[in-house]
Amino acid sequence: MTSFFLLIFVKKKAMINAVRNTVLAILNKNNYGYISPSDFNLFAKQAQLDIFDEYFLGYNSQINKENGRVSGTGYADILKGYEEVIDTFSVTASLSQTLLNQYSAPTAATTGSDYYLINKVLIYSVITASGNTTAIGGGNTQLIDNTATFQTDGIAIGDVVSVVLANSVVTNLSVVSITNQTTLVVNVASLTTTNIPYSIYKKVNLKNEAEQVNHSKITMLTKSMLTAPNTTYPAYTQEGDTLTLYPDSISSTGRVVSQYIRYPKDPKWTFVSLSAGEPIFDQSQSDFQDFELPEDDVNNLVARILQYAGMSIREIATVQFGQAIEQQENQEQ
Amino acid sequence: MAYLSQYQYYENAGTAPTDKNWGSYQYVTLEDVVNNFQLMYSGNHSLINNEERYKILFHAKRGIQELNYDAFKEIKALELTVYDNLTFVLPSDYVNWVRVSLYKDGWLRPLNENIQVNSAQSYLQGAGGTLTFNADGTVVTDTSSLDTERKNGQQNSIYLNQQNATDQIEFNSQGSWYADYSIGARYGLNTETANINPTFRIDKKAGVINFDSTMLNENCVLEYISDGMEGGDDSQVSVNKLFEDYIYAHIEYSILNSKFNVQEYVINRARKRKTALLRNAKIRLSNIHPGRLLMNLRGENKWIK
């Protein structure tokens, strides 16, 4: 019997095009409200950031409502909706070590995205093994360290191997098998050179959360007999893009993992060619980026973009219309 | 902390030390206490929110320390031999002593604390009582007579160490040996403390127990209490499960009590809860049950004489 597999690709309709069409339709009254794709992209980015920001304020406001007993549960659980949207921007990544106990805050260069809010910083309580690779093998999947004692150290399948392969980015590999005391096999063929520093952790040991402490308190905290940071209760301070972990002994590759909320990606309405003076929308372009907010924010996006566009073309009626839509949305919440 | 399997409990899953988990079920770790408190008593919909973890940790530890001082019955014991300097250095986790004993001939003999000073600092004095100073202005010290004579066994005791029956010169009469017995010579003696055993005095600042010379080369057992902080290793700090709820209440009260703009009735409610839970836990820990009472009451008909 022959089996047939039918693959159905459902292409999500791009939200950004719908928003742009709506905005243009409103602006184009009297035929003087056209905005170029590049202007639209700028306004779209700004509008998305505004609404993204408001999610956090709305979240807080909703908590206050719950504490005031004016919020419900089940389908009336508005807070849950906020959490769901915010969580779509959640990223968990190992932080790049810059120097000793200093680690880089999440950035596009080190973790793939800039952070809006660092929600938590976790550390592995124990380093199961660490060292530098001394040879390559197994099609670049073998981690070989002639000085290691992997079996004695209790390395097991599934353990996390943190390495820095290039540009300070921490890459987390997974142990697939343990060949002998000095050789492991990892899941990705990435160990192409020798002398790569590595640290191996057990997933269950990623359990200690570092607490953010402000600079006015950290000196006293480190002097405190009862509450000085230790590996069970670590702490960190932030200075620019650098997180300093306490105690100082937290200074290994991949030991610090952050869960953070990233910024939404910049929306980009892309087109292929001009047809009768009109750019034709093409979402297959490599730099295409749709809005990342949920579809129920379309009205908000339109209202925001209209306000920016109205200001741009000095059309006060458009601004007021956008404000009216936004006000209505807020009242409904 | 996850529950342990029987194998983990009895043999620590085959890793040394195999007795690591014995009795561990009686306790809840500090890590669990702080974690549970943050999860259950702190947050957006709780009385306590936006509080730094280190404050919760601080109050948790302070609560555990207080419990160790008087509520827990977790007395530690350390045996050391007393050598020439006649001192017993207090353990590194010592907070207060419960009993000091001499272990000799198979008997544990509780010792009495000397109410008199038995050790003192002394300054080196010249003719006319002048003092000598070092270049940095500190006075030159010397060994006090009190210490020297105590260590040499020249110090008299108010506790019958001298002139008691065993110290009398014996005499022979008709083939039998006799010794004087000081009948009527000890009026005013504090019978509560009178015994032949060595005496001690704790020098808290110096961190030592000073003994009289009769303790030389003897085994001393110190029973003491600690503060439960396990030498600063937070992963080892734990509290008896009977006090678990109390610790949460203690943390909650301590934070509310020091927080601005908390209504007095909320603080009072927290305080009452904390106090009641402490009382309950102490009663539970005292382990009063019919079987024990029965054993105690069996002695009621015993003939004294």
Boltz contact constraints between the chains, C-beta under 6 A:
constraints:
  - contact:
      token1: [A, 63]
      token2: [B, 44]
      max_distance: 6.0
  - contact:
      token1: [A, 211]
      token2: [B, 53]
      max_distance: 6.0
  - contact:
      token1: [A, 226]
      token2: [B, 58]
      max_distance: 6.0
  - contact:
      token1: [A, 226]
      token2: [B, 61]
      max_distance: 6.0
  - contact:
      token1: [A, 227]
      token2: [B, 54]
      max_distance: 6.0
  - contact:
      token1: [A, 227]
      token2: [B, 57]
      max_distance: 6.0
  - contact:
      token1: [A, 227]
      token2: [B, 58]
      max_distance: 6.0
  - contact:
      token1: [A, 230]
      token2: [B, 234]
      max_distance: 6.0
  - contact:
      token1: [A, 232]
      token2: [B, 234]
      max_distance: 6.0
  - contact:
      token1: [A, 232]
      token2: [B, 235]
      max_distance: 6.0
  - contact:
      token1: [A, 233]
      token2: [B, 57]
      max_distance: 6.0
